[in-house]
Amino acid sequence: METIEEVFRKAAELPEDLQKEVADFVQFLSAKQRRPLRTRLRLNWIGALRDIRDKYTSVELQHKASDWRIGKTSARH
């Protein structure tokens, strides 16, 4: 494995546009490392739609959620 100094020396020999890509990638890796670890999935939402269980099927709810995401307001029937 190359040392970081060798990698930087090689990066310095690259054209300016590729040096920018290297810098962007290093910044991406740095940000990725700082991200907090994900916590366990919380399931406190379970049962939240119980009151509309008899009104919509799961497929209809999927369609409604899709409509909401893309900003449609018309209901599907």
C-alpha positions in Angstrom: 0.0 0.0 0.0 1.2 3.5 -0.9 1.9 6.0 1.8 -0.4 9.1 1.9 2.6 11.2 0.8 3.0 9.1 -2.3 -0.6 9.4 -3.1 -0.5 13.2 -2.7 2.6 13.4 -4.9 0.8 11.5 -7.6 -2.3 13.7 -7.2 -0.2 16.8 -7.5 1.0 15.6 -10.9 -2.5 15.2 -12.3 -4.2 17.9 -14.4 -6.1 20.6 -12.5 -9.6 19.1 -13.2 -8.5 15.7 -11.9 -6.9 17.3 -8.8 -10.3 18.8 -8.1 -11.9 15.4 -8.4 -9.4 14.0 -5.9 -10.1 16.9 -3.5 -13.8 16.3 -3.8 -13.4 12.6 -3.2 -11.3 13.2 -0.1 -13.9 15.7 1.2 -16.6 13.0 0.5 -14.7 10.4 2.5 -14.1 12.8 5.3 -17.8 13.7 5.5 -18.7 10.0 5.3 -16.5 9.3 8.3 -18.0 12.0 10.4 -21.6 10.8 9.9 -23.1 9.4 13.1 -23.8 5.8 13.2 -27.4 4.9 12.5 -29.4 3.9 15.4 -31.8 1.0 15.5 -35.0 1.4 13.5 -37.7 2.8 15.8 -41.1 1.2 15.3 -43.2 3.6 17.3 -45.3 4.3 14.2 -46.7 0.8 14.1 -50.5 0.9 14.3 -50.7 4.6 13.4 -53.0 3.9 10.5 -55.2 1.5 12.3 -58.2 3.8 12.0 -58.2 3.7 8.2 -57.5 0.0 7.9 -61.0 -0.7 6.5 -61.0 2.3 4.2 -57.8 1.6 2.1 -55.9 -1.4 1.0 -52.1 -1.4 1.4 -51.7 -1.0 -2.4 -54.0 2.0 -2.4 -51.9 3.6 0.4 -48.8 2.9 -1.6 -50.3 4.8 -4.5 -51.4 7.7 -2.3 -47.9 7.9 -0.8 -46.4 8.0 -4.3 -48.8 10.7 -5.2 -47.9 12.7 -2.1 -44.2 12.4 -2.9 -44.6 13.8 -6.4 -47.1 16.4 -5.4 -50.2 15.1 -6.9 -53.4 16.0 -5.1 -55.9 14.0 -7.1 -57.0 10.7 -5.5 -56.8 7.4 -7.4 -59.9 5.2 -7.5 
